[in-house]
Amino acid sequence: MKISRSGLTVAMILIHIFSFGFMHANVSAVAPKKLVVNVLSYGAAGDGKTLNTAFIQKAIDELLAKGGGTLVFPEGRFLTGSIVLKSGVRLHLEKKAVILGTTDPFQYKNLNRWKALILADSQTNIAITGKGTIDGQGRQLALNVDSLYYIGKLDPKHYNMRRKRPNEGMRPQNIEMVKCSNIIISGVTVKDAACWVQTYDLCNNLVIDSINVISDAYWNNDGIDISDCKNVRITNCFVNSADDGICLKSHDKNHWNDSIYIANCTVRSSASAIKFGTASHGGFKNIKIENIKVYDTFRSAIALQAVDGGVLENIYINNVVATNTGNAIFIRLGHRNTDGRYSILRNVTIKNVKVEIPFDRPDKNYDLRGPDLDFFHNPFPSSITGLPGHEVENVTLENIEIIYPGRGNNGLAILPLNRLKDVPEASADYPEFSMFQELPSWAFYVRHVRGLTLKNVIVKAQAPDYRPAYVFDDVKNLKMDEIKITEDDNAAQIVLRQVENHQVSFDKSKILNVN
């Protein structure tokens, strides 16, 4: 069945069919269930001092040779460097069992791209289960890597002088799996990585269920990164991360994330909670997200970004509640890739969302906070933006309530309505909700969009804001129905510039057309 550029209904049907089938899959069928051995029988010690790398790897390799099985970690703290998971092997962590990453940087290796504590490359039927913990000891590990630069043992090309820290590739993750299939990660706590907490790249048939991710240890602590994977289910997870919470990335222009289901998760982030990108070379297709709670998050509750030439399409998001979060919805089509391809962003439905945005920064009480901006600004609105000649297409927002702080102050920062053309395109800039600097509206800023429906959208400003609620600039086929704006100012609240074919059910005295 071919989906046309305007085939939103068909696309949503396909997403529902996919998600129903995958949600009810027998995930236990892919878990290795054969020989069961205890890591202690291979000489490992759970004393937190003995380096167990060789013992653990020997157990995994012998299980592989015997056709697979389960390696059990009992109560204890099992210090180790990099271990490589093999086909047919499950690591099972009993309650109070800890796989403890060593803080010695020389005990880590990489199989494909970056270093990690637990690695797998081109393996199948693998799992990490149980009620135990994978602890990367990331802050001390990262500081030890950092010290290598200053004693001349780290090549300067691996050190970011502007940020004063080693590049991501030199700081180990807790888990990295590449080109693997039939994976289960269930029940465990994954904490304190030196870089991204866990990455699944070019994998197929991945289930992540009921895990806790707690990593406010160091920079770039993304909670869960899914890159160019197919048939993925992430459910019932708690994520508290110093960078993006649950993040879909696409690093390969010949691959994309496809058939992804994310549900019943709680996320706290010093960046964005649910994010597509920033890497978006191949793209994101056929993705359903529902029943998400977000709190204390510095950037966006929902960030959908296509900026590297990939395709982002057929996305359905339902039932998101976010409190104390810096931005509600950020949808961005940009152009920062160098091979000339423009991204495509189309067929997105977001329903049943409630977000409360504070005046102060939401993550102020956390160890690692999002970076302060270097310019004066008022509270940022949600935004949906494409580029001239490359529009965001077919977006529906329904049953949305966003509570803003108000307090916009035209003495602090101002971009008046007669200067809407001065909002920068910033086509190649890093995408985030503050990228355009000061914006001329307090609730939504929309530019270069074709096909936008807003139904039962409520926006509230808790204090007066001198700006209008909505600004639409270069928008075609705009529909607004059951719109409610709560703000004390009697001035125009919906501003239209170069808007074609619009149906706006709102008090006409509050609608302003500008050149």
C-alpha positions in Angstrom: 0.0 0.0 0.0 1.5 3.3 -1.0 1.0 6.3 1.2 0.6 9.6 -0.6 1.9 12.9 0.7 -1.5 13.7 2.0 -2.4 10.2 3.1 -2.6 10.9 6.8 -5.6 8.6 7.4 -4.0 5.6 5.7 -0.8 6.2 7.6 -2.5 6.3 10.9 -4.3 3.0 10.2 -1.0 1.4 9.4 0.5 2.7 12.6 -2.4 1.2 14.6 -2.1 -2.1 12.9 1.6 -2.2 13.5 1.4 -1.2 17.1 -1.3 -3.7 18.0 0.6 -6.6 16.5 3.9 -5.7 18.1 2.4 -4.9 21.5 1.0 -8.4 21.7 4.0 -10.2 20.4 5.3 -13.1 22.6 8.6 -11.4 23.6 9.7 -14.3 25.7 10.1 -16.4 22.5 13.2 -14.5 21.6 14.8 -14.8 25.0 17.6 -17.4 25.4 16.4 -20.3 27.6 18.9 -23.1 27.9 21.8 -23.7 30.3 21.9 -21.6 33.5 25.2 -20.9 35.1 26.4 -18.7 38.0 29.2 -16.2 37.3 30.7 -17.2 40.7 31.5 -20.6 39.2 33.8 -19.0 36.7 35.9 -17.4 39.4 34.2 -14.0 39.6 34.0 -12.2 42.9 31.3 -9.8 43.9 33.5 -7.8 46.3 33.6 -4.6 44.2 37.4 -4.8 44.1 38.3 -7.8 41.9 38.4 -7.0 38.2 36.1 -9.7 36.8 36.4 -8.9 33.0 38.1 -12.2 32.0 35.9 -14.4 34.2 32.6 -12.9 32.9 33.8 -13.1 29.3 34.9 -16.7 29.7 31.4 -17.6 31.0 29.7 -15.8 28.0 32.0 -17.5 25.5 31.4 -20.9 27.0 27.7 -20.4 26.9 27.9 -19.5 23.2 29.9 -22.7 22.5 27.3 -24.7 24.3 24.4 -23.2 22.3 23.5 -20.4 24.6 22.1 -19.9 28.0 21.7 -17.6 31.0 24.6 -16.2 33.0 23.3 -15.3 36.5 24.8 -12.5 38.7 23.9 -13.1 42.3 23.9 -10.4 45.0 27.3 -8.6 44.9 29.2 -5.9 43.1 31.0 -7.3 40.1 33.7 -4.9 38.9 34.5 -5.2 35.2 35.8 -3.6 32.1 34.2 -4.1 28.6 32.4 -7.4 28.2 31.0 -8.7 24.8 27.6 -10.3 24.8 27.2 -13.2 22.3 24.3 -14.8 20.5 21.9 -16.9 22.6 23.2 -15.5 25.9 21.2 -13.8 28.6 22.7 -11.8 31.5 20.4 -12.1 34.5 21.0 -9.8 37.4 19.4 -10.9 40.6 18.2 -8.3 43.1 21.2 -6.5 44.7 23.5 -7.7 41.9 25.6 -4.9 40.3 27.7 -5.1 37.2 30.1 -2.3 38.2 32.0 -0.5 35.5 35.7 0.1 36.4 36.9 3.7 36.5 40.1 2.6 34.7 39.7 4.0 31.1 42.1 1.5 29.7 39.8 -1.4 30.5 37.2 -0.4 27.9 37.1 -1.2 24.2 34.8 -0.7 21.2 33.6 -3.2 18.6 32.0 -0.8 16.2 31.9 2.9 17.1 32.1 3.9 20.7 33.4 2.3 23.8 31.0 0.6 26.2 30.8 -1.5 29.3 28.5 -4.1 27.7 29.0 -4.5 23.9 27.3 -6.6 21.2 27.8 -6.5 17.4 25.8 -8.6 14.9 24.5 -11.0 17.6 21.0 -12.4 17.9 18.7 -13.7 20.7 20.4 -11.7 23.5 19.0 -10.3 26.7 19.8 -8.5 29.9 17.1 -9.1 32.6 16.5 -9.1 36.3 16.2 -6.7 39.2 19.8 -5.8 39.5 21.9 -2.8 38.4 24.4 -1.8 35.7 26.5 1.0 37.2 29.0 2.7 34.9 30.5 4.9 37.7 30.4 7.5 34.9 31.4 10.7 36.6 34.7 9.3 38.0 35.3 7.4 34.8 34.8 10.5 32.7 37.1 12.6 35.0 39.7 9.9 34.7 39.5 10.1 30.9 39.6 13.9 31.1 42.9 13.6 33.1 44.5 11.6 30.4 44.5 14.7 28.2 46.3 16.8 30.7 49.1 14.2 31.3 49.6 13.8 27.5 48.0 10.3 27.1 44.9 11.4 25.1 45.3 12.6 21.6 44.1 16.3 21.5 41.8 15.4 18.5 39.7 13.5 21.0 39.4 16.5 23.4 36.8 19.3 23.0 38.7 22.4 24.1 35.6 24.7 23.9 33.6 22.4 26.2 36.6 21.3 28.3 35.9 17.6 28.2 36.8 14.5 26.1 34.7 13.8 23.1 31.8 11.4 23.3 33.7 8.5 21.7 36.3 8.5 24.4 33.8 8.2 27.3 32.3 4.7 27.6 28.6 4.1 27.5 27.0 1.4 29.7 25.5 -0.5 26.8 26.0 -0.4 23.0 24.4 -2.9 20.6 25.0 -2.7 16.9 23.4 -4.8 14.1 21.8 -7.1 16.6 18.4 -8.8 16.5 15.9 -10.2 19.0 17.0 -8.2 22.0 15.3 -8.0 25.4 16.4 -5.5 28.1 14.0 -5.9 31.0 13.7 -5.0 34.7 17.2 -3.8 35.4 18.4 -0.4 36.5 21.0 1.2 34.2 22.8 4.1 35.9 25.6 6.6 35.8 27.2 6.4 32.4 30.2 8.5 31.3 28.4 9.3 28.0 25.2 8.1 26.4 23.7 5.5 28.8 22.7 3.0 26.1 22.6 2.9 22.3 20.9 0.4 20.0 22.1 1.0 16.4 20.8 -0.8 13.3 19.0 -3.4 15.4 15.8 -5.3 14.7 13.2 -6.7 17.1 14.2 -4.8 20.3 12.1 -4.9 23.5 13.0 -2.5 26.4 10.5 -3.0 29.2 10.3 -1.9 32.9 13.8 -0.6 33.2 15.0 2.3 35.3 17.6 4.7 33.8 19.2 7.0 36.3 22.1 9.0 34.9 22.7 12.5 35.9 26.4 11.7 36.2 28.1 13.6 33.3 27.5 15.3 30.0 25.7 13.6 27.1 23.9 11.2 29.4 21.1 10.4 27.0 18.8 7.9 28.7 17.9 5.6 25.8 19.1 6.1 22.2 17.5 4.2 19.3 19.3 4.7 16.0 18.1 3.3 12.7 16.3 0.4 14.3 13.2 -1.6 13.3 10.4 -3.2 15.3 11.2 -1.6 18.7 9.0 -1.5 21.8 9.9 0.7 24.8 7.4 0.4 27.6 6.9 1.0 31.4 10.3 2.7 31.8 11.5 5.4 34.1 14.2 7.7 32.7 16.1 10.4 34.6 18.9 11.7 32.4 21.3 14.6 32.2 20.6 14.8 28.4 17.8 13.7 26.1 15.5 11.1 27.8 14.2 8.8 25.1 15.9 9.7 21.8 15.5 8.4 18.3 18.5 9.1 16.0 19.3 8.3 12.4 23.0 8.2 11.5 22.8 6.3 8.2 21.1 7.9 5.1 20.3 4.4 3.9 18.4 3.3 7.0 15.8 4.7 9.3 13.8 4.0 12.5 10.7 2.1 11.5 7.8 0.6 13.5 8.6 2.0 16.9 6.2 1.9 19.9 6.9 3.8 23.1 4.3 3.8 25.9 3.7 4.2 29.6 7.1 5.8 30.4 8.1 8.6 32.8 10.9 10.9 31.7 13.0 13.7 33.4 15.7 15.3 31.3 18.1 18.2 31.3 17.5 18.4 27.6 14.3 17.0 25.8 12.1 14.2 27.1 10.9 12.5 23.8 13.2 13.6 20.9 13.7 12.6 17.3 17.2 13.6 16.1 19.3 15.6 16.1 21.0 13.1 13.8 18.4 12.5 11.1 20.1 11.2 7.9 17.7 8.4 7.1 14.8 9.3 9.2 11.8 8.1 11.3 8.7 6.3 10.0 5.6 4.7 11.5 6.0 5.6 15.1 3.4 5.5 17.9 4.0 7.1 21.3 1.4 7.2 24.1 0.9 7.6 27.8 4.0 9.6 28.7 4.7 11.6 31.8 7.4 14.3 31.8 8.6 16.5 34.6 11.5 18.9 35.5 12.7 18.9 31.9 14.9 21.7 30.6 13.9 21.7 26.9 11.0 20.2 25.1 8.5 17.6 26.2 8.1 16.6 22.5 10.8 17.4 19.9 10.5 16.2 16.3 13.4 17.2 14.2 14.5 16.3 10.6 17.6 18.4 9.6 20.0 16.0 7.9 18.2 15.0 4.7 16.1 12.2 6.2 12.3 11.6 6.2 10.2 12.0 9.3 6.6 10.8 8.6 3.6 9.0 10.0 4.0 9.9 13.6 1.2 9.5 16.2 1.6 10.8 19.7 -1.2 10.6 22.3 -1.6 11.4 26.0 1.4 13.3 27.2 1.4 15.1 30.5 4.3 17.4 31.2 4.9 19.5 34.3 7.7 22.0 35.0 9.0 21.7 31.4 10.7 24.4 29.4 8.8 23.9 26.1 5.8 21.9 25.0 6.1 21.0 21.3 9.1 21.7 18.9 8.7 20.5 15.3 11.6 21.5 13.0 12.5 20.8 9.4 16.1 22.1 8.8 18.9 21.7 6.4 22.4 21.1 7.8 23.6 18.2 5.8 26.2 18.7 3.1 25.1 16.4 0.3 22.2 18.7 -0.9 19.3 16.5 0.2 16.5 18.3 2.0 14.6 16.6 4.8 10.9 15.8 4.6 8.6 16.2 7.6 5.0 15.2 7.2 2.0 13.4 8.6 2.2 14.1 12.3 -0.7 13.8 14.8 -0.3 14.9 18.4 -3.4 14.5 20.6 -4.3 14.8 24.3 -1.3 16.8 25.6 -1.1 19.0 28.7 2.0 20.9 29.5 2.8 23.4 32.3 5.8 25.7 31.6 7.5 27.6 34.5 9.0 31.1 34.3 12.2 29.8 35.9 14.5 27.1 34.5 12.9 23.7 35.2 16.1 21.7 36.0 17.6 24.2 38.5 17.8 21.7 41.3 19.7 19.0 39.4 23.5 18.4 39.3 23.8 18.7 35.6 21.6 21.4 34.0 21.0 22.5 30.5 23.3 25.2 29.2 22.3 28.8 29.8 21.6 30.9 26.7 23.9 33.8 25.9 21.1 36.3 25.0 18.2 38.0 26.7 14.8 36.5 25.9 11.2 36.1 27.0 9.6 32.7 27.6 9.6 30.7 24.3 6.5 29.5 22.6 6.0 26.1 21.0 7.0 26.1 17.3 6.5 24.3 14.0 8.9 25.5 11.4 10.1 24.4 7.9 12.1 26.3 5.3 11.2 28.4 2.3 10.2 25.9 -0.4 10.5 23.0 2.0 7.5 23.0 4.2 6.4 20.9 7.1 3.3 19.1 5.8 0.1 17.7 7.4 0.3 18.3 11.2 -2.7 17.9 13.5 -2.8 19.1 17.1 -5.9 18.1 18.9 -7.0 18.4 22.6 -3.9 20.3 23.6 -3.6 22.5 26.7 -0.4 24.5 27.4 -0.1 26.7 30.4 2.6 29.4 30.0 4.0 31.7 32.6 3.4 34.9 30.7 5.4 37.9 31.9 6.7 38.7 28.4 8.6 42.0 28.8 9.2 44.2 25.8 11.9 46.1 27.7 13.9 42.9 28.1 13.6 41.6 24.5 11.4 42.4 21.6 10.8 41.3 18.0 7.8 43.4 16.9 5.2 42.3 14.4 6.5 44.7 11.7 9.7 42.7 11.7 8.5 39.2 11.4 10.8 38.8 8.4 13.7 39.2 10.8 13.2 35.9 12.5 16.2 34.0 11.3 15.8 30.9 9.1 18.8 29.3 10.9 18.5 26.4 8.4 21.8 24.8 9.4 21.8 25.6 13.1 21.5 23.0 15.8 17.8 22.4 16.3 16.2 23.4 19.6 13.3 25.5 20.7 15.6 28.6 21.5 17.4 28.5 18.1 15.5 31.5 16.6 16.3 33.6 19.7 13.5 36.0 20.7 10.2 35.1 19.0 7.1 37.3 18.4 4.5 35.1 20.1 4.0 33.5 23.5 2.1 30.3 22.7 2.8 29.1 19.1 5.1 30.3 16.3 4.4 28.6 13.0 6.3 29.2 9.7 6.7 27.4 6.3 3.9 24.9 6.9 1.4 23.3 4.5 -1.6 21.7 6.1 -2.0 22.5 9.8 -5.1 21.6 11.9 -5.5 22.9 15.5 -8.7 21.6 17.2 -9.6 22.2 20.8 -6.3 23.8 21.6 -6.2 25.8 24.9 -3.3 28.1 25.7 -3.1 30.1 28.9 -0.8 32.8 30.1 -0.6 33.0 33.9 0.5 36.6 33.7 0.2 39.3 31.0 2.5 39.0 27.9 2.8 41.8 25.5 3.0 39.4 22.5 0.1 37.7 20.7 -0.5 34.1 21.4 -0.2 32.8 17.8 1.9 34.0 14.8 1.5 32.2 11.5 3.9 33.1 8.7 3.9 31.5 5.3 1.3 28.9 6.2 -1.1 27.2 3.7 -4.3 25.3 4.5 -4.7 26.4 8.1 -7.6 25.2 10.2 -8.3 26.3 13.7 -11.4 25.2 15.5 -12.4 25.3 19.2 -9.5 27.6 20.0 -9.3 29.1 23.5 -6.8 31.8 24.6 -6.7 32.9 28.2 -4.7 36.1 28.6 -5.7 39.5 30.0 -4.6 41.6 27.1 -7.4 42.8 24.7 -5.1 43.1 21.7 -5.0 40.7 18.7 -4.0 37.2 19.7 -3.8 35.5 16.3 -1.4 37.1 13.7 -1.5 36.0 10.0 1.3 36.8 7.5 1.2 35.3 4.1 -1.4 32.7 5.1 -3.3 31.1 2.3 -6.6 29.2 2.6 -7.3 29.5 6.3 -10.4 28.6 8.3 -10.0 30.2 11.7 -13.0 30.0 14.1 -12.2 32.8 16.5 -13.2 36.3 17.4 -12.3 38.3 14.3 -11.4 41.4 16.4 -8.5 39.3 17.8 -7.2 38.3 14.4 -4.6 40.6 12.7 -3.3 40.3 9.1 0.2 41.9 8.6 2.4 42.3 5.7 
